[in-house]
Amino acid sequence: MLGFPCNQFGKQEPGDAAQIGSFCEKNFGVTFPMFAKIEVNGANAHPLYRYLKDQEPGLLGIEPIKWNFTKFLVDRKGNVVKRYAPQTKPEAIADDIERLL
């Protein structure tokens, strides 16, 4: 798991990387690496998210990320395997991850 904070969803992550990491650890029990804040939609979308969305569009082929906690499963070669909705709990994708190991 890797986390990429983004403030494009209701301005929920206005702080810097350290503040966001601390908040996520305290309130969500996050133990995975948190990276610097990026944009995931629009003209300034980070290249990683441009690639992820291109490879695995969302429901009905809609590319934009709709909300925080959208997840992508990527294999060891960098191929995007699947996109998961924000409400999908990490535990729910354990079987998919284990199949790739």
Buried (B, 14 or more C-beta within 10 A) or exposed (E): EEBBBBBBBEEEBEEEEEEBBEBBEEEEEBEEEBBEBBBBBEEEBBEBBEBBBEBBEBEEEEBBBEEBBBBBBBEEEEEBBEBBEEEBEEEEBEEEEEEEE
